[in-house]
Amino acid sequence: MVMNKGKQKLFENQAQILKALGQPTRLQILDLLKDGERCVCEIFPAIEQEQANVSKHLTILKQSGILESRKEGLRVIYWIKNKEVIDLIKGVSLMLKNQAREQREILSHL
């Protein structure tokens, strides 16, 4: 079976977004931004990371279309572009809870 180019491009774009999410620091950043926009000067101390490291992760999230930003004087403000990403992360958390529950059930029968 040959996959059409449109579907292949869709899979590539999905993989790019999932790859951007596949790093704990980036998930911390998104957790911090889920309640609203923040200046980069607030983000790096809040997640206890170096500014250069946080900036690298913010760039990856922005390039993948997950975040947006604007400059206000010397400040750069970031926010989540598509709130659906939070639903995706919540879905992963639910999967982890279900897996933990299944493991507890298995262990209770030992």
N, C-alpha and C positions, 0 to 999 in steps of 0.2 A: 504494500500500500504506500502510495506517495502522498506526503503531506503538502498541502498547498502553502504558498509563501506567506500568506496572511496569517495562517494559523501558526506557522513556525515563528514568525515575528512576535506574535502574541506570547508564545511560550518563552521566547528570549526576553521580552520585557517583563514578564512575570518573574522569571529567574533573577533578573537584575534587581527588582524590588526586594525579593526574598533574600538575596545575597546582602543587600544593604541592611536588612533587618537582622541578619545572622551574626550579630556582634553585641556582646553585653553592654558596652559603653553606649552604643547607639540606642539600645532599648532603654537605658537609663535616661538618655536625653529625651526620648519620646515620652517617657513617663513624666518627666518634669514639664514638658510642653503640653501635655494633654489638657491642662486647665487654662491654657492661654499662652500668649507670646511672652518671650523673655529676651533680654539683652544677653549677648554672649558673655558679657562681664558678670552676669548672674549665674550662668549655666556652669561654667567650669568650677567655681567654688562649691556650688550645690552638689555636684557629683564627685567632688574631690579628685579632680584630674587637672593636669597641666593645660594651660590655655592652647598651646600648639597642638596637643593631642585632640582636644575637644574641637578645635577649628577643623582639623582633618576629618573628623567624623561628621561634623555639620556639613562640610562640603560634599561628602559622599551621600548623605541623606538628601541634600538639596539637588545634586545631580541626578538622583534617581526619582525625583519628583515628589518626594515625601514631605519636604520642608520648603518654605519660602522665606525670604528675608528682605529687609529694607534698611537703609542707613538713615540714622537720625543724628546728624553731626558726626561725632566720632564713634557713636554707638551703632552696633549692628543688631537688629532685632530679628529673632527667628520665631516662626510658628509652624504648626502642622498644616500643610496645604489641604490634605484630604483626610478627614476624620475617620474614614473607613479603615485606615491603618490601625487605629486603636481597637476597632472591632476585631481585626485580624489577630492582634496581640492577645485580646481577651479570649479569642477562640483557642489559641495555643495554651493559654493558662487553664482553660477548661479541660483541654485534652490531658494536661499534666495532672490535674485533680482527679480525672477519671482513671488514669493509669495508676495513681497512688491508691485510690479506692480499690481497684482490682487487685493490686498487690496485697493490700491489707486483707482482703477477702481470701486470697490464696493462702496467706500466712496463717490466718485464723483456723484453717483446716489442717495444719500440720501438727 
